[in-house]
Amino acid sequence: MTVPCDSPRDLPIGAPENTPMNIPRPMDAQAIATAVQEGKIMARDVVEATLDQIQRRDGQGPVRDPGDCHCFTHLTADRARKQAAAVDTAIAAGQPVGPLAGVPFAVKNLYDIAGEVTLAGSKINQGNAPARQDATAIARLEAAGAVLVGALNMDEYAYGFVTVNHHYGTTPNPHDPRRVAGGSSGGSAAAVAAGLVPLTLGSDTNGSIRVPAGLCGVYGFKPTYGRLSRGGAYLFSASLDHIGPLANSLWVTAASLDAMQGPDPRDPVCTQRPPAAMVAALGQSPDGLRIAIADDHFARGMEPAIAAALEKVATALGTTQRVTFPEAARARAAAYLITACEGSQLHLQRLQQRPMEFDPATRDRFLAGALIPSPWYLQAQRFRRWFRDRVQELFQTVDIVLAPTTPCVAPFVDQETMTILEESVLVRPHLGLYTQPLSFIGLPALSVPVRDVGPLPVGIQIVAAPYQEARILQVAAWLESQGIIQTQGIIQDPIPSPDRNLEFPHRENSTSGLGQGLDLL
């Protein structure tokens, strides 16, 4: 039997008996990288400890336990051991190894991993040939010293907000396994929240990084459209798709962004702009930045815990100014149209030839998208240009905008409806209520976990103008320094290092009392 994902654990993170028990816990990526670089721990020991923990707690054996985290669909154990050995060998030879030396990470299973089949959450893709090369983002993280340990569960073809997958099962929320982890990058968010890895990669079309990050209580960054290369990632809606990190600290969020930036001929929309210094931004004061709160569409429909979190962040930053994204609700509707049209066209041949092999919920939405008249799509794109221009004008008056990530805390897995503005609506599509208008025009947005606003995690988005990710990180770092935001992961007490005193934040296991649940609006 594996260790349940939803209960406190007191088992050691290390697997082999000869593995030194001095690996920082909870998995602090900066501490791991520093210790590996200084030769105080071996990258191979970090990898063995990580793989062992995943195998015990995620259900990697032949029989899955109901308490399993169920984040991973595949482990890249042999590859991880080779990469870790290469890091250790380079350090022994006095060669540079990169800022993420020895840091384990995992990716949503729509990223190409050389030698592996790219599933994208589907059954149909199982018959595809293995990828010939890694996705650009994976290659760049490994070049920075990070170690890939596996691929993660997701909604089929990234079309969903819950990671309830007809083929590979449901990834539950680590804070309460009766609730969803969010999606479509649910495996990515849950793996971080459960403490399996400190860093994962996801993708975001309409909120698929930010929604699960908010519901699982971790950091989730959707950078500007085109900031990071999507080369080797299985696309869903080409004009809306972004990739980005989910993480348990701002440092590893920023460090991963630093590593992944740069032009890439594999992605025609990847920017030619020079990389921006993200880790450096964490040390810069946000003084002087004009910060406002999103009003109108973004101020309606949220439950009390979300409103309390937004107020807490705004009060800490001393902001009361409110701004309106004009026609944000219409922007969300247009995003739906574009997503459905582009997604259905991408999968049209498979819909015609193999319809019964799709997840039924995914298939039905793709079929509906295939029936949308082309003039509707064109009109949605025309409106998109108008909306982009209006928002550019808005960012002439402010630098940062605060907005909720989701209208509610994590819903129950079997919950179908909730009430917004006294109207009963479907849960799944409405989890993106506040994320869709922002990704519609490619704005950078970071979902941050707000502390002490209830028994379940709550995320707030920090939003900026295109290519102003550094400003977002400045604000987030200040909030973290004030104790306003912090990863709401299911973590254990740190294992002390025998040769140095590592300090890590500790949070009591948040599953106590969650059985009572929360009433949704």
Rosetta blueprint (number, residue, H / E / L):
1 M L
2 T L
3 V L
4 P L
5 C L
6 D L
7 S L
8 P L
9 R L
10 D L
11 L L
12 P L
13 I L
14 G L
15 A L
16 P L
17 E L
18 N L
19 T L
20 P L
21 M L
22 N L
23 I L
24 P L
25 R L
26 P L
27 M L
28 D L
29 A H
30 Q H
31 A H
32 I H
33 A H
34 T H
35 A H
36 V H
37 Q H
38 E L
39 G L
40 K L
41 I L
42 M L
43 A H
44 R H
45 D H
46 V H
47 V H
48 E H
49 A H
50 T H
51 L H
52 D H
53 Q H
54 I H
55 Q H
56 R H
57 R H
58 D L
59 G L
60 Q L
61 G L
62 P L
63 V L
64 R L
65 D L
66 P L
67 G L
68 D L
69 C L
70 H L
71 C L
72 F E
73 T E
74 H E
75 L E
76 T L
77 A H
78 D H
79 R H
80 A H
81 R H
82 K H
83 Q H
84 A H
85 A H
86 A H
87 V H
88 D H
89 T H
90 A H
91 I H
92 A H
93 A L
94 G L
95 Q L
96 P L
97 V L
98 G L
99 P L
100 L L
101 A L
102 G L
103 V L
104 P E
105 F E
106 A E
107 V E
108 K E
109 N L
110 L L
111 Y E
112 D L
113 I L
114 A L
115 G L
116 E L
117 V L
118 T L
119 L L
120 A L
121 G L
122 S L
123 K L
124 I H
125 N H
126 Q H
127 G H
128 N L
129 A L
130 P L
131 A L
132 R L
133 Q L
134 D L
135 A L
136 T H
137 A H
138 I H
139 A H
140 R H
141 L H
142 E H
143 A H
144 A L
145 G L
146 A L
147 V E
148 L E
149 V E
150 G E
151 A E
152 L E
153 N L
154 M L
155 D L
156 E H
157 Y H
158 A H
159 Y L
160 G L
161 F L
162 V L
163 T L
164 V E
165 N E
166 H L
167 H L
168 Y L
169 G E
170 T E
171 T L
172 P E
173 N E
174 P L
175 H L
176 D E
177 P E
178 R E
179 R E
180 V E
181 A L
182 G L
183 G L
184 S L
185 S L
186 G H
187 G H
188 S H
189 A H
190 A H
191 A H
192 V H
193 A H
194 A L
195 G L
196 L L
197 V L
198 P L
199 L E
200 T E
201 L E
202 G E
203 S E
204 D E
205 T L
206 N L
207 G L
208 S L
209 I L
210 R H
211 V H
212 P H
213 A H
214 G H
215 L H
216 C H
217 G L
218 V L
219 Y E
220 G E
221 F E
222 K E
223 P L
224 T L
225 Y L
226 G L
227 R L
228 L E
229 S L
230 R L
231 G L
232 G L
233 A E
234 Y L
235 L L
236 F L
237 S L
238 A L
239 S L
240 L L
241 D L
242 H E
243 I E
244 G E
245 P E
246 L E
247 A E
248 N L
249 S L
250 L H
251 W H
252 V H
253 T H
254 A H
255 A H
256 S H
257 L H
258 D H
259 A H
260 M H
261 Q E
262 G L
263 P L
264 D L
265 P L
266 R L
267 D L
268 P L
269 V L
270 C L
271 T L
272 Q L
273 R L
274 P L
275 P L
276 A L
277 A L
278 M H
279 V H
280 A H
281 A H
282 L L
283 G L
284 Q L
285 S L
286 P L
287 D L
288 G L
289 L L
290 R L
291 I E
292 A E
293 I E
294 A E
295 D L
296 D H
297 H H
298 F H
299 A H
300 R L
301 G L
302 M L
303 E L
304 P H
305 A H
306 I H
307 A H
308 A H
309 A H
310 L H
311 E H
312 K H
313 V H
314 A H
315 T H
316 A H
317 L H
318 G L
319 T L
320 T L
321 Q L
322 R E
323 V E
324 T L
325 F L
326 P L
327 E L
328 A H
329 A H
330 R H
331 A H
332 R H
333 A H
334 A H
335 A H
336 Y H
337 L H
338 I H
339 T H
340 A H
341 C H
342 E H
343 G H
344 S H
345 Q H
346 L H
347 H L
348 L H
349 Q H
350 R H
351 L H
352 Q H
353 Q H
354 R L
355 P H
356 M H
357 E H
358 F L
359 D L
360 P H
361 A H
362 T H
363 R H
364 D H
365 R H
366 F H
367 L H
368 A H
369 G H
370 A H
371 L L
372 I L
373 P L
374 S H
375 P H
376 W H
377 Y H
378 L H
379 Q H
380 A H
381 Q H
382 R H
383 F H
384 R H
385 R H
386 W H
387 F H
388 R H
389 D H
390 R H
391 V H
392 Q H
393 E H
394 L H
395 F L
396 Q L
397 T L
398 V L
399 D L
400 I E
401 V E
402 L E
403 A E
404 P E
405 T L
406 T L
407 P L
408 C L
409 V L
410 A L
411 P L
412 F E
413 V L
414 D L
415 Q L
416 E L
417 T E
418 M E
419 T E
420 I E
421 L L
422 E L
423 E E
424 S E
425 V E
426 L E
427 V H
428 R H
429 P H
430 H H
431 L L
432 G L
433 L L
434 Y L
435 T L
436 Q H
437 P H
438 L H
439 S H
440 F L
441 I L
442 G L
443 L L
444 P L
445 A E
446 L E
447 S E
448 V E
449 P E
450 V E
451 R L
452 D L
453 V L
454 G L
455 P L
456 L L
457 P L
458 V L
459 G E
460 I E
461 Q E
462 I E
463 V E
464 A E
465 A L
466 P L
467 Y L
468 Q L
469 E H
470 A H
471 R H
472 I H
473 L H
474 Q H
475 V H
476 A H
477 A H
478 W H
479 L H
480 E H
481 S H
482 Q L
483 G L
484 I L
485 I E
486 Q L
487 T L
488 Q L
489 G L
490 I L
491 I L
492 Q L
493 D L
494 P L
495 I L
496 P L
497 S L
498 P L
499 D L
500 R L
501 N L
502 L L
503 E L
504 F L
505 P L
506 H L
507 R L
508 E L
509 N L
510 S L
511 T L
512 S L
513 G L
514 L H
515 G H
516 Q H
517 G L
518 L L
519 D L
520 L L
521 L L
